[in-house]
Amino acid sequence: KQWYQRRVRGEEAVKIREEAHTMRSDAYDTMKKAFQIKEESVEFRDAAYQARMEMETSIVETLSLLRSQASATNLYVQEMRNTLNSVKRRLDDMEDRMDDIERNLEDYKPIIEGGFD
């Protein structure tokens, strides 16, 4: 009877050891999967950070380009304004001279119409 009890206890111990081994194996597999998931999340985080940095760099470059284009456009508009102001002054001067010529012609109109007799 003792022999049988020892044998049953031995079989139970073997089953408990097998269950413990299975539990350790399952725990190891779970830890391995968790580590893989953690590595993937770090990779995703790094990729997201890299994409964000590239986007920020692109935005900064675009803003810089827009600012330089706006400055160039502003200079061009100022130059056009200066040119138009210069043309306006010349036209005003020409109008003044035309008015002077017309007044002078009015002064000579009687002579021209009367002839040189």
Secondary structure as UniProt FT lines:
FT   HELIX           2..114
//
